[in-house]
Amino acid sequence: MSLSRFALLAPVIASGLVLSGCFYTNAAQVPMAKTYPYSEQQRMQAAHHWQVLAEYEAKGILQQHHLRSTPLYLPERTDRTSGEFARGYRALLTSELVSGGAIVKKRPAGAVTVDFDVEVVHHSDRGFVRPYPGMLTLAAFASGVSVLVAPSSKAGLALIPPVVAADVTSGSWNYVGDEEIIITTEITDSERVLYSSSNIYYINQGDRRHYAPHRVPKPPPVPRVALDNHW
């Protein structure tokens, strides 16, 4: 661009810069999406994990001094919304409470009620979810080393370090699914809540029946064709 042409455009550019200062530079029509700090959440996918939760909640209950000497009653779950988790968790929590020295009664008279609620959350349209920290770096390292040594006869050896690292750390790998559960354990005395604790976990989509069998999608009906002897 010649100096004369630049001299002609200079006032236009300067005017644009001045006018742009009349508006908010940090403005937007809608709030911009912002991520949360990195955090981790456990996946519940074994009955042993129910045992871990029961142990955790029993300790939390017994740490409340006003509940250690209070008789507790855990009602049975017999309604249609109760799956394997409700029956299993009730039994496990009862065992942990008794082992910890709590007074557990078979009938509600003279006792406070220990109950729990399970809420299944299904995400049908998640946005981008970053991979497990370090996965992209490991993949890039493995690819880079393989390319560098590819012409040599020892190209396969380049994959040993990444594979060893994956073998050592794979036990802590997991994936972010679309199913979560919120499990709340409560102790109530009539209208008063004496204890409440909520925990959130990922679950496998096929395990929804453990927690909310009434919310499991029914399979599509099998088409049937009527057969007779008329053409």
C-alpha positions as CSV (number, residue, x, y, z in Angstrom):
1,M,0.0,0.0,0.0
2,S,1.4,3.4,-1.0
3,L,1.8,6.2,1.6
4,S,-0.8,8.4,-0.2
5,R,-3.4,5.7,0.0
6,F,-2.6,5.0,3.7
7,A,-2.9,8.7,4.4
8,L,-6.4,8.6,3.0
9,L,-7.4,5.5,5.0
10,A,-5.8,6.7,8.3
11,P,-8.8,9.0,9.2
12,V,-11.2,6.3,8.6
13,I,-9.3,3.8,10.7
14,A,-8.9,6.4,13.5
15,S,-12.6,7.2,13.4
16,G,-13.4,3.5,13.7
17,L,-11.2,3.1,16.7
18,V,-12.7,6.1,18.4
19,L,-16.3,5.0,17.8
20,S,-15.5,1.5,19.0
21,G,-14.5,3.0,22.3
22,C,-18.0,4.3,22.7
23,F,-19.3,0.7,23.2
24,Y,-18.5,-1.8,25.9
25,T,-15.6,-3.9,24.7
26,N,-16.6,-6.7,27.1
27,A,-20.2,-6.9,26.1
28,A,-22.2,-9.9,24.8
29,Q,-25.9,-10.5,24.0
30,V,-26.1,-13.5,26.3
31,P,-24.0,-14.8,29.3
32,M,-21.0,-16.7,27.9
33,A,-20.5,-20.4,29.0
34,K,-17.8,-21.0,31.6
35,T,-16.4,-24.3,32.7
36,Y,-16.0,-25.5,36.3
37,P,-12.7,-26.2,38.0
38,Y,-11.5,-29.7,37.4
39,S,-13.2,-32.3,39.7
40,E,-13.8,-36.0,39.8
41,Q,-16.8,-38.1,40.4
42,Q,-17.0,-41.8,41.1
43,R,-18.9,-44.4,39.1
44,M,-21.1,-46.8,40.9
45,Q,-21.0,-50.1,39.1
46,A,-20.7,-52.9,41.6
47,A,-22.5,-54.1,44.7
48,H,-19.3,-53.4,46.6
49,H,-19.8,-49.7,45.9
50,W,-23.1,-49.9,47.7
51,Q,-21.2,-51.4,50.6
52,V,-18.8,-48.5,50.5
53,L,-21.7,-46.0,50.6
54,A,-23.4,-47.8,53.4
55,E,-20.2,-47.8,55.5
56,Y,-19.7,-44.1,54.8
57,E,-23.3,-43.2,55.8
58,A,-23.3,-45.4,58.9
59,K,-20.1,-43.6,60.1
60,G,-21.7,-40.2,59.4
61,I,-24.8,-41.2,61.4
62,L,-22.9,-42.6,64.3
63,Q,-20.8,-39.5,64.5
64,Q,-23.9,-37.5,65.5
65,H,-24.0,-37.8,69.2
66,H,-27.8,-37.3,69.4
67,L,-28.3,-40.3,67.2
68,R,-25.9,-42.8,68.8
69,S,-28.4,-43.6,71.6
70,T,-31.5,-43.1,69.5
71,P,-33.4,-46.2,68.3
72,L,-33.4,-46.4,64.5
73,Y,-35.9,-48.0,62.1
74,L,-35.2,-48.8,58.5
75,P,-38.5,-49.5,56.6
76,E,-38.6,-52.2,54.0
77,R,-38.9,-51.3,50.3
78,T,-41.7,-53.2,48.6
79,D,-43.2,-50.7,46.1
80,R,-42.7,-51.0,42.4
81,T,-40.1,-48.2,42.2
82,S,-37.6,-50.2,44.4
83,G,-34.9,-52.1,42.6
84,E,-31.9,-54.2,43.7
85,F,-30.2,-51.1,45.1
86,A,-33.0,-50.3,47.5
87,R,-33.1,-53.8,48.9
88,G,-29.3,-54.2,49.0
89,Y,-28.5,-50.8,50.4
90,R,-31.0,-51.2,53.2
91,A,-29.5,-54.5,54.2
92,L,-25.9,-53.2,54.0
93,L,-26.8,-50.0,55.9
94,T,-28.5,-52.0,58.6
95,S,-25.4,-54.2,59.0
96,E,-23.1,-51.3,59.2
97,L,-25.2,-49.5,61.8
98,V,-25.5,-52.6,64.0
99,S,-21.8,-53.2,63.7
100,G,-21.1,-49.7,64.7
101,G,-23.2,-50.0,67.9
102,A,-26.4,-48.3,66.8
103,I,-29.8,-49.4,68.2
104,V,-31.7,-50.7,65.2
105,K,-35.4,-51.8,65.7
106,K,-37.5,-54.0,63.6
107,R,-40.6,-51.9,64.2
108,P,-41.1,-48.1,64.0
109,A,-42.6,-47.6,67.5
110,G,-40.3,-45.4,69.6
111,A,-37.7,-45.0,66.8
112,V,-36.7,-42.5,64.3
113,T,-36.9,-43.4,60.6
114,V,-33.8,-44.0,58.4
115,D,-34.8,-43.8,54.8
116,F,-33.2,-42.9,51.5
117,D,-34.1,-41.6,48.1
118,V,-32.6,-42.2,44.6
119,E,-33.0,-39.7,41.8
120,V,-31.8,-40.8,38.3
121,V,-30.6,-38.0,36.1
122,H,-30.3,-38.6,32.3
123,H,-28.3,-36.1,30.1
124,S,-29.5,-36.3,26.5
125,D,-27.4,-33.5,25.0
126,R,-24.1,-32.9,26.7
127,G,-21.6,-30.5,25.2
128,F,-17.9,-31.2,24.7
129,V,-16.3,-33.1,27.6
130,R,-12.5,-33.0,27.8
131,P,-10.7,-36.3,27.8
132,Y,-9.0,-37.7,30.9
133,P,-6.0,-35.4,31.8
134,G,-2.9,-36.6,30.1
135,M,-4.5,-38.7,27.4
136,L,-3.9,-36.2,24.6
137,T,-0.3,-35.8,25.8
138,L,0.3,-39.6,25.9
139,A,-1.2,-40.0,22.4
140,A,0.9,-37.3,21.0
141,F,4.0,-38.6,22.6
142,A,3.4,-42.1,21.3
143,S,2.7,-40.8,17.8
144,G,5.8,-38.6,17.8
145,V,8.2,-41.3,19.0
146,S,6.8,-43.8,16.5
147,V,7.3,-41.3,13.6
148,L,10.9,-40.5,14.7
149,V,12.0,-44.2,14.9
150,A,9.7,-45.5,12.1
151,P,12.6,-45.9,9.5
152,S,14.5,-48.1,11.9
153,S,14.0,-51.7,12.7
154,K,13.2,-50.9,16.3
155,A,10.0,-49.0,15.6
156,G,8.0,-51.3,17.7
157,L,10.1,-50.6,20.7
158,A,8.9,-47.0,20.7
159,L,5.5,-48.1,21.7
160,I,6.7,-49.9,24.9
161,P,6.9,-46.8,27.2
162,P,3.4,-45.5,26.3
163,V,1.9,-49.0,26.6
164,V,3.6,-49.6,30.0
165,A,2.3,-46.2,31.2
166,A,-1.2,-47.1,30.0
167,D,-1.0,-50.5,31.8
168,V,0.0,-48.9,35.1
169,T,-2.6,-46.1,35.1
170,S,-5.5,-47.8,33.3
171,G,-7.2,-48.8,36.6
172,S,-8.0,-45.1,37.3
173,W,-9.4,-44.5,33.8
174,N,-13.2,-44.1,33.4
175,Y,-15.5,-42.3,31.0
176,V,-18.2,-39.7,31.5
177,G,-21.6,-41.2,30.7
178,D,-25.1,-39.7,30.4
179,E,-26.5,-41.4,33.5
180,E,-26.1,-40.1,37.1
181,I,-27.8,-40.8,40.4
182,I,-28.3,-38.7,43.5
183,I,-28.6,-40.8,46.6
184,T,-29.9,-39.1,49.7
185,T,-29.9,-40.8,53.1
186,E,-32.1,-39.2,55.7
187,I,-33.2,-39.7,59.3
188,T,-36.5,-38.1,60.2
189,D,-38.6,-37.9,63.4
190,S,-42.1,-37.0,62.3
191,E,-41.8,-33.7,60.5
192,R,-38.2,-33.0,61.7
193,V,-35.1,-34.0,59.6
194,L,-32.3,-35.1,62.0
195,Y,-29.7,-36.2,59.4
196,S,-29.4,-35.7,55.6
197,S,-26.5,-36.7,53.3
198,S,-26.5,-36.7,49.5
199,N,-24.0,-38.2,47.2
200,I,-23.7,-38.1,43.4
201,Y,-22.4,-40.9,41.2
202,Y,-22.1,-41.9,37.5
203,I,-23.8,-45.1,36.6
204,N,-23.8,-47.3,33.5
205,Q,-27.0,-46.7,31.4
206,G,-27.8,-50.4,31.5
207,D,-27.8,-50.3,35.4
208,R,-30.7,-47.9,35.6
209,R,-33.0,-50.8,36.6
210,H,-31.0,-51.2,39.8
211,Y,-32.1,-47.8,41.0
212,A,-35.3,-46.9,39.1
213,P,-36.9,-50.0,37.5
214,H,-40.0,-48.1,36.7
215,R,-38.0,-45.7,34.5
216,V,-36.4,-48.4,32.3
217,P,-37.5,-48.0,28.7
218,K,-39.6,-50.9,27.6
219,P,-38.4,-52.7,24.4
220,P,-40.5,-52.1,21.3
221,P,-43.3,-54.6,20.7
222,V,-42.5,-57.5,18.5
223,P,-44.6,-57.2,15.3
224,R,-47.1,-60.0,14.8
225,V,-48.7,-61.2,11.6
226,A,-52.0,-63.1,11.8
227,L,-51.9,-66.4,10.0
228,D,-55.0,-68.2,8.6
229,N,-55.8,-70.6,5.8
230,H,-57.5,-68.0,3.5
231,W,-55.7,-66.6,0.4
